[in-house]
Amino acid sequence: MMKLYNNAQSRGMTLLPLLKELGIEDQIEQIEVPYENMHQAEYTSINPMGKVPCLVDQGVVISEVAAIFTYLADKYMEKGLAPALDDPKRGAYLKWMFFAHGPLTEYMDLKGLNVPDEQIEQRKRSLTFGHEESVFAFLKKGMQEANPYLLGEKISAADLFLGYWMVFAISFKILPYLDEFKPFIQLLAQRDSMQDVPWFQKINA
């Protein structure tokens, strides 16, 4: 059985809808790691970064949320949440997965820390998201092209990952709830896997 080291207040909660969509909740032992234990030797021997989530599958350690998403969606590819390696949609799938993990979450972190816009502008060449306007433009284009999901008619792990972070950011006033975002977010909110995600219920109340 796989082991998922996690914490109820961590980014690892983004994985719960994925586990439900894949139907593998009973194949994963979830181990709660309190914050005060994350940098103790017992846990850092598994993940030296002292972060959760961290997945262990047959001795293989996978850290970083996007990596765990990608790993599980590929491991259970028959569930249809990841395009095959030779599928032309694979490139777009990876693009969205790592946009959400990189530029979008970097933007969210800086805004959440109240880093002044002037300071962000000064450092834009060293930031993965560059400009705030670029983040919005990228998201709006993707939402406008979604049909109805990012890759077309079928949902993918990228929809779950991006959608969770968008709704989280909107809930905390980091992203505006633009009209272009609403069809995509409302579609995800209808899925059974999202019913226990408070951010979806909050903005669609």
N, C-alpha and C positions, 0 to 999 in steps of 0.2 A: 504494500500500500504506500502511496506517495504521502509525504509529509509537507504540510504548508505551515511555515512559521509566520505568524501574523499578529496583528494588534488591532483591536476594534476602532482605534483612533488613527489608523495609518492609511497610507495610500493603497495598501493591500486590499481594502474593502472594495476597490474597483473590480477585483477578481470574482466576487460573489455572483454577479449576474452571468459571467462567463461560465462558471461551474454549473449553474442552473441550466443555461442554454445547451451545454455539452452533456448534461445529465450524468455528471461524474461526482456529485457531492459525496456519494457513499464510497468512492474510491480514494478519497483524500482524508487523511487525519489532520485536523486543524489544531495547531499547537499555539496557544496564546503566549506571547512573549511580552511581559510588562516592560515599559520603557526603562525602568531602573535596572533591568537585567540585560538590556540589549548590548551593553559594552562589557559584560562579564565574560570570562574565559569560556564558560560553557556554551555560550551562543557565538562568540567571535571565532570559535574553532570551526563553526559552520560557515558563517559569513563575517569575514574580518572587518567589513564596513560597519558592522553593528547596526544594520538596518533591516526592517521587514518591509514587504514580504520576502520570503525566501522559500523556494520549492526544492525538495530533495526527492529524486526519483531514481531508485536503484543505484544509489550512491552518487548520482550526478546532481550537483548543486547549481540551481538556476536562481540568480538574484535579478533585480530590476523588474519592475512591473511589466513593461513592454516585452521584455524577453520571456517572462512567464506566460503572458498572453500568447505570444507567437509560438512558444514551445507547445503549450497545451492544444492550441487550435490545430497545429500540425500533427501532433501525436494522435489526435482524434479527428483526422481530416475527413473521415467518412461521415462525420456529423455536419459537414458542409459550411463550417464557419471560417475556413481558410481556403483560398484558391490553391490548386495544385501548383507544383513548382514550374510546370510548363504551361500554365494557364496565363494568357495575356493580361488578365486582371491582377496577377500577382504583384506587378510593379506598383499599381495604384494602391493596392492593399497595404503594402509595406510603406509606401509614402505616407498614408494617413496614420498608420500605427506609430511611425517614428516622428511625424510632425507633432502628434499629440504628446509624445514622450519628451520631445526636445523643445522646439520653439514655443509651443503653446504653454507647457508647464513652466518654462523659464520665464515667459511673459507673466504668467499668473503669480509666480513666486515674487518677482520684482514688484509688481503692483500690490501684492498682498503685504509686502514689507514697507510699502509707502516710499519706495525710492523715487525721488523727484524726477519729473519728466525731463528736466534739463540735464540731469546726470545720465539718464538713459540715452538721451540724444548724443551726448558726448562720447558714450561708449558703444554706440550702435554698431560700429564695425566689428567689435569683438563679441557681440551678442548673436545667438543663433536666430532670434526672431527679427533682428534689425529694427524696423519701425513698428509702432502700434498699428499704423495704417496698413502695413503689409500683412499683419496677422488677420485683421478684419477682412481685407480683400481676399486673402486665401480661403478663409472660412466661408465667406459669402459666395464665392465662386463654386466651392465644393457643394454647398447647400443647394445652390441653384441648379447644379448638374446632377444632384442625387435623384435617382429614379426607381423607387423612392429612397433606396439606400445608397450608400456611397458607391457601391460597385454594380448597382442595378436592382433587379427584383428581389435578390436574396440578401438577407442580413449576413454580416460577417463580424468577426471579432473586432475589426477596426471600427465598425459602427458602435459597438458596445463601449470600446475604450474611449473613442473621441466623444461620444455622446455623454458619457459619465462626466468627463472633465469639463465639457461645455456647460452642463447643467450645474455642476459644482461652482464654476466660476460665475455663472449668472446669479446663483443663489447668494453669493457673497459680494455681489455688485462689482466684480472684477471685469466681467464682460456684460455688455448690454444685451437685453433679450430682443434682438433685432427681428423684424418680420421675416427675414430670410431664414432665420434659424427655426422658426416655430413649426413648420410641417415636419421636419426631421425629428425634432425633440418630442413633439406630440405623438409621432408614430412609435418612437422607442418607448415612451411612457405607457403605451398600451400593452406592452409585452409582459407576460407573467414574471419574467426574470427581474423586472424593474419595480415590481410592486412594493418591495421592501426598501427601496432606495429613497431616503427622505428628500433628497434634492429634487427628484422628479415630481414627487407628490407636492412639494412646496410651491414650485413655480407653475404647476398646472392646476393648482387649487382654484 
